[in-house]
Amino acid sequence: MELHDVWFVLIAVLWTGYFFLEGFDFGVGILTKLLARNRPEKRVLINTIGPVWDGNEVWLLTAGGATFAAFPEWYATLFSGFYLPLLIILVSLIVRGVAFEYRAKRPEEKWQRNWESAIFWSSLIPAFLWGVAFGNIVRGVKIDQDFEYVGNVWDLLNPYALIGGLVTLTLFTFHGAVFVALKTVGDIRERARKLALQVGLAAAVVALVFLLWTQIDSGDGGSLVALVVAVAALVAALVANQAGRDGWAFALSGVTIVAAVAMLFLTLFPNVMPSSLNDEWSLTVTNASSSPYTLKIMTWCAAIATPIVLLYQSWTYWVFRKRIGTQHIAADIAH
């Protein structure tokens, strides 16, 4: 296996890790409107991801940086062609981080309500747009012979990509709901399970449509296996959720996301960004990659730094592993 193939796999792993971790993160943000009935419950939901949300975003930064260094042509075409949706995602992530930090800075109800709305929208918008973006990457976009995107933003809003957006939105919300059930106690935990069932059934429908469309259009044997794993894991997650096995439900919803993302990258390879105008103008792991020397240096850096990051993030989740409820929210910060 060549180094550019290795880095394609590593970038796929980074995006998979990001969607697994930031998926429930976005889902919890969305649930602050859909699940929480009062301010203490919103505080509980925010506290479930408070210690980890910023660490989850490290995976996005690493995936973007790795793409820039390993496949500069891919990075340039992607960020120029998808400029507007990626800018909206970036602004949403900035607003989201500020909202988490500023919500409790003042006690006024209007102040906190506005920042809670910001958390909701800045979670929902990226959750949808990431699916749209990856749907277009897999489907192919208008790339010319100079490897430049020559379409417009409306070309990105095609039925396949929009269904992809609904898949990530519903899957992330389901992932967030089972995470809330895993991390909370009391009435909010039971309501999270009920909502998880409703959202999970919706996710199953749109995910099945999207993944079957992908398989029929550009799939192979490997992607078919990933499709079966994704569907089976989602069904098992719904069963585990109904049985009150919160840990299994969360793990299986994570497997669903991992298998679905793996399927997309399996159908994409050896392309990194197919051209819908001419197959010969597609960006591939070969024509979009950096020099072998650059990839070699990156591989050594990744081999040293990655285990450290994984150990630190695992330690963070272990430290903040306990369940919480409204009884753990101090009276002076519950409003």
C-alpha positions as CSV (number, residue, x, y, z in Angstrom):
1,M,0.0,0.0,0.0
2,E,1.4,3.4,-1.0
3,L,1.6,6.3,1.5
4,H,-1.1,8.2,-0.3
5,D,-3.4,5.2,0.2
6,V,-2.5,5.1,3.9
7,W,-3.3,8.8,4.3
8,F,-6.6,8.4,2.6
9,V,-7.5,5.7,5.2
10,L,-6.2,7.9,8.0
11,I,-8.3,10.9,6.8
12,A,-11.3,8.6,6.6
13,V,-10.6,7.5,10.2
14,L,-10.3,11.1,11.4
15,W,-13.7,12.0,9.8
16,T,-15.2,8.9,11.2
17,G,-14.0,9.8,14.7
18,Y,-15.2,13.3,14.3
19,F,-18.7,12.2,13.3
20,F,-18.9,9.6,16.1
21,L,-17.9,12.2,18.8
22,E,-19.3,15.4,17.4
23,G,-22.4,13.5,16.3
24,F,-23.7,13.1,19.8
25,D,-22.4,16.5,20.6
26,F,-24.5,18.1,17.9
27,G,-27.4,15.8,18.9
28,V,-27.4,17.1,22.5
29,G,-27.3,20.7,21.3
30,I,-30.4,20.0,19.2
31,L,-32.1,18.3,22.1
32,T,-31.9,21.4,24.3
33,K,-35.0,22.5,22.3
34,L,-36.6,19.2,21.7
35,L,-36.2,17.4,25.0
36,A,-35.5,19.9,27.9
37,R,-38.7,21.3,29.5
38,N,-37.1,24.0,31.7
39,R,-33.8,25.8,32.3
40,P,-32.4,23.2,34.8
41,E,-32.9,20.4,32.3
42,K,-31.2,22.5,29.6
43,R,-28.3,23.0,32.0
44,V,-28.2,19.2,32.5
45,L,-28.0,18.6,28.8
46,I,-25.3,21.2,28.3
47,N,-23.3,19.7,31.2
48,T,-23.3,16.2,29.7
49,I,-21.1,17.5,26.9
50,G,-19.5,20.5,28.7
51,P,-16.2,18.8,29.5
52,V,-15.8,17.2,26.0
53,W,-17.3,19.2,23.2
54,D,-14.2,21.2,22.5
55,G,-12.0,18.1,22.5
56,N,-14.4,16.5,20.0
57,E,-13.7,19.3,17.6
58,V,-10.0,18.5,17.6
59,W,-10.8,15.7,15.2
60,L,-12.2,18.2,12.7
61,L,-9.1,20.4,12.9
62,T,-6.9,17.3,12.5
63,A,-8.9,16.0,9.5
64,G,-8.8,19.4,7.8
65,G,-5.0,19.8,8.5
66,A,-4.3,16.3,7.3
67,T,-6.2,16.9,4.1
68,F,-4.3,20.1,3.5
69,A,-1.0,18.5,4.0
70,A,-1.6,15.1,2.4
71,F,-3.9,16.1,-0.5
72,P,-3.5,19.8,-1.2
73,E,-5.4,19.6,-4.5
74,W,-8.3,18.0,-2.8
75,Y,-8.2,20.6,0.0
76,A,-8.1,23.5,-2.5
77,T,-10.9,22.2,-4.7
78,L,-13.1,21.3,-1.8
79,F,-12.7,24.6,0.1
80,S,-13.1,26.7,-3.0
81,G,-16.1,24.8,-4.4
82,F,-17.8,24.3,-1.1
83,Y,-16.9,27.8,0.2
84,L,-20.3,29.0,1.3
85,P,-21.6,25.8,3.2
86,L,-18.2,25.4,4.8
87,L,-18.2,29.0,5.9
88,I,-21.7,28.6,7.4
89,I,-20.4,25.5,9.3
90,L,-17.4,27.4,10.5
91,V,-19.4,30.4,11.7
92,S,-21.9,28.0,13.4
93,L,-19.1,26.2,15.3
94,I,-17.7,29.6,16.4
95,V,-21.1,30.8,17.6
96,R,-21.6,27.4,19.3
97,G,-18.4,27.6,21.3
98,V,-19.2,31.2,22.4
99,A,-22.7,30.2,23.4
100,F,-21.5,27.4,25.6
101,E,-19.1,29.8,27.4
102,Y,-21.4,32.9,27.6
103,R,-24.7,31.3,28.4
104,A,-24.2,31.4,32.2
105,K,-22.2,34.6,32.4
106,R,-25.4,36.6,33.3
107,P,-28.5,35.6,35.2
108,E,-31.1,37.4,33.0
109,E,-33.6,35.0,31.4
110,K,-33.5,36.7,28.0
111,W,-29.7,36.5,27.9
112,Q,-29.7,32.7,28.7
113,R,-32.6,32.0,26.3
114,N,-30.9,33.7,23.4
115,W,-27.6,31.7,23.9
116,E,-29.6,28.5,24.3
117,S,-31.2,29.3,20.9
118,A,-27.8,29.8,19.5
119,I,-26.7,26.4,20.8
120,F,-29.7,24.8,19.1
121,W,-29.2,26.4,15.7
122,S,-25.4,26.2,15.7
123,S,-25.8,22.4,16.3
124,L,-28.6,21.7,13.9
125,I,-27.1,23.6,10.9
126,P,-23.7,21.8,10.8
127,A,-25.3,18.5,11.5
128,F,-27.3,19.0,8.3
129,L,-24.7,20.6,6.2
130,W,-22.0,18.0,6.8
131,G,-24.3,15.4,5.3
132,V,-24.9,17.7,2.3
133,A,-21.2,18.2,1.8
134,F,-20.2,14.5,2.0
135,G,-23.2,13.6,-0.2
136,N,-21.8,15.9,-2.9
137,I,-18.2,14.6,-2.5
138,V,-19.3,11.0,-3.0
139,R,-21.8,11.8,-5.8
140,G,-19.3,14.0,-7.7
141,V,-19.3,17.7,-8.6
142,K,-18.5,19.8,-11.6
143,I,-14.7,19.7,-11.7
144,D,-12.9,20.8,-15.0
145,Q,-9.6,19.7,-16.5
146,D,-7.7,22.0,-14.2
147,F,-9.2,20.3,-11.1
148,E,-11.2,23.4,-10.3
149,Y,-14.8,23.5,-9.3
150,V,-16.9,25.2,-11.9
151,G,-20.4,24.7,-10.5
152,N,-22.3,27.0,-8.1
153,V,-23.9,26.6,-4.7
154,W,-27.2,25.5,-6.1
155,D,-25.6,22.5,-7.7
156,L,-24.8,21.3,-4.2
157,L,-28.5,21.3,-3.2
158,N,-29.4,18.2,-5.2
159,P,-31.8,15.5,-3.9
160,Y,-29.0,13.0,-3.1
161,A,-27.0,15.5,-1.0
162,L,-30.1,16.8,0.7
163,I,-31.1,13.3,1.8
164,G,-27.5,12.9,3.0
165,G,-28.1,16.0,5.1
166,L,-31.2,14.5,6.6
167,V,-29.3,11.3,7.4
168,T,-26.6,13.1,9.4
169,L,-29.2,15.3,11.1
170,T,-31.4,12.5,12.2
171,L,-28.5,10.1,13.0
172,F,-26.7,12.7,15.1
173,T,-29.9,13.6,17.0
174,F,-30.6,9.9,17.7
175,H,-26.9,9.5,18.8
176,G,-27.3,12.5,21.1
177,A,-30.6,11.1,22.6
178,V,-29.0,7.8,23.5
179,F,-26.0,9.6,24.9
180,V,-28.4,11.7,27.1
181,A,-30.0,8.5,28.3
182,L,-26.6,7.1,29.1
183,K,-25.5,10.2,31.0
184,T,-28.5,11.3,33.0
185,V,-30.9,10.1,35.7
186,G,-34.5,10.7,36.4
187,D,-37.4,11.7,34.2
188,I,-35.2,13.3,31.5
189,R,-33.5,10.0,31.0
190,E,-36.8,8.2,30.3
191,R,-38.0,11.0,27.9
192,A,-34.6,10.7,26.1
193,R,-35.3,7.0,25.4
194,K,-38.7,7.8,24.1
195,L,-37.5,10.5,21.8
196,A,-34.6,8.3,20.7
197,L,-37.1,5.7,19.4
198,Q,-39.0,8.3,17.4
199,V,-35.9,9.9,15.9
200,G,-34.2,6.6,15.4
201,L,-37.1,5.3,13.3
202,A,-36.9,8.4,11.1
203,A,-33.1,8.0,10.8
204,A,-33.6,4.4,9.8
205,V,-35.8,5.3,6.9
206,V,-33.7,8.1,5.4
207,A,-30.5,6.3,6.0
208,L,-31.7,3.2,4.2
209,V,-32.8,5.3,1.2
210,F,-29.5,7.2,1.1
211,L,-27.2,4.1,1.6
212,L,-29.1,2.0,-0.9
213,W,-28.9,4.9,-3.4
214,T,-25.2,5.1,-2.8
215,Q,-24.7,1.3,-3.2
216,I,-26.7,1.1,-6.4
217,D,-24.9,4.2,-7.9
218,S,-21.3,3.4,-7.0
219,G,-21.0,0.6,-4.5
220,D,-19.1,-2.6,-4.5
221,G,-18.7,-5.7,-2.2
222,G,-17.0,-3.8,0.6
223,S,-19.5,-1.0,0.7
224,L,-22.3,-3.5,0.7
225,V,-20.9,-5.1,3.8
226,A,-20.6,-1.6,5.5
227,L,-24.3,-0.9,4.5
228,V,-25.5,-4.2,6.1
229,V,-23.5,-3.4,9.3
230,A,-24.8,0.1,9.5
231,V,-28.5,-1.0,9.1
232,A,-28.1,-3.9,11.5
233,A,-26.4,-1.7,14.1
234,L,-29.1,0.9,13.9
235,V,-31.9,-1.7,14.4
236,A,-29.9,-3.2,17.3
237,A,-29.5,0.3,18.8
238,L,-33.2,0.8,18.7
239,V,-33.8,-2.5,20.4
240,A,-31.2,-1.8,23.0
241,N,-32.7,1.6,23.7
242,Q,-36.2,0.1,24.2
243,A,-34.7,-2.5,26.5
244,G,-33.1,0.2,28.7
245,R,-29.5,-0.9,27.8
246,D,-28.2,2.6,27.4
247,G,-24.5,1.7,27.0
248,W,-25.3,-0.8,24.2
249,A,-27.6,1.6,22.5
250,F,-25.0,4.3,22.4
251,A,-22.2,1.9,21.3
252,L,-24.4,0.6,18.5
253,S,-25.5,4.0,17.3
254,G,-21.8,4.8,17.1
255,V,-21.3,1.7,15.1
256,T,-24.0,2.9,12.7
257,I,-22.2,6.2,12.1
258,V,-18.8,4.5,11.7
259,A,-20.2,1.9,9.2
260,A,-22.1,4.6,7.2
261,V,-19.0,6.9,7.0
262,A,-16.9,3.9,6.1
263,M,-19.3,3.0,3.3
264,L,-19.0,6.5,1.8
265,F,-15.2,6.4,1.8
266,L,-15.2,2.9,0.4
267,T,-17.4,4.0,-2.6
268,L,-15.2,7.1,-3.0
269,F,-11.7,5.4,-3.2
270,P,-9.5,5.7,-5.2
271,N,-11.1,9.1,-6.0
272,V,-11.1,11.8,-3.4
273,M,-13.4,14.1,-5.3
274,P,-15.0,12.7,-8.5
275,S,-15.8,14.9,-11.4
276,S,-19.4,14.7,-12.7
277,L,-18.2,16.3,-16.0
278,N,-15.5,13.8,-17.0
279,D,-14.1,10.8,-15.1
280,E,-10.6,11.7,-16.2
281,W,-10.9,15.1,-14.4
282,S,-11.6,13.5,-11.1
283,L,-9.2,14.1,-8.2
284,T,-7.7,10.8,-7.0
285,V,-5.4,9.7,-4.2
286,T,-2.6,9.8,-6.8
287,N,-3.0,13.2,-8.6
288,A,-4.2,15.1,-5.5
289,S,-1.5,13.9,-3.1
290,S,1.6,15.6,-1.7
291,S,5.1,14.4,-2.5
292,P,6.2,11.0,-1.0
293,Y,8.7,12.8,1.3
294,T,5.9,15.0,2.7
295,L,3.8,12.0,3.4
296,K,6.7,10.2,5.0
297,I,7.3,13.1,7.5
298,M,3.6,13.3,8.2
299,T,3.4,9.6,8.9
300,W,6.2,9.9,11.6
301,C,4.5,12.9,13.2
302,A,1.1,11.1,13.3
303,A,2.6,7.9,14.8
304,I,4.1,10.0,17.7
305,A,1.2,12.4,18.3
306,T,-1.9,10.3,17.7
307,P,-1.5,7.9,20.7
308,I,-1.0,10.9,23.0
309,V,-4.2,12.6,21.8
310,L,-6.2,9.4,22.1
311,L,-5.0,8.7,25.6
312,Y,-5.7,12.2,26.8
313,Q,-9.2,12.3,25.3
314,S,-10.0,8.8,26.7
315,W,-8.9,10.0,30.1
316,T,-11.2,13.0,29.9
317,Y,-14.3,10.8,29.1
318,W,-13.3,8.5,32.0
319,V,-13.0,11.3,34.5
320,F,-16.5,12.7,33.5
321,R,-18.2,9.3,33.2
322,K,-20.8,9.7,35.9
323,R,-24.5,10.4,35.3
324,I,-26.0,13.7,36.2
325,G,-29.5,15.1,36.8
326,T,-31.3,18.3,37.8
327,Q,-30.5,17.5,41.5
328,H,-26.9,18.1,40.6
329,I,-27.5,21.6,39.3
330,A,-26.9,24.3,42.0
331,A,-29.8,26.6,42.6
332,D,-27.9,29.7,41.7
333,I,-27.0,28.5,38.2
334,A,-30.1,26.6,37.4
335,H,-31.8,29.6,35.9
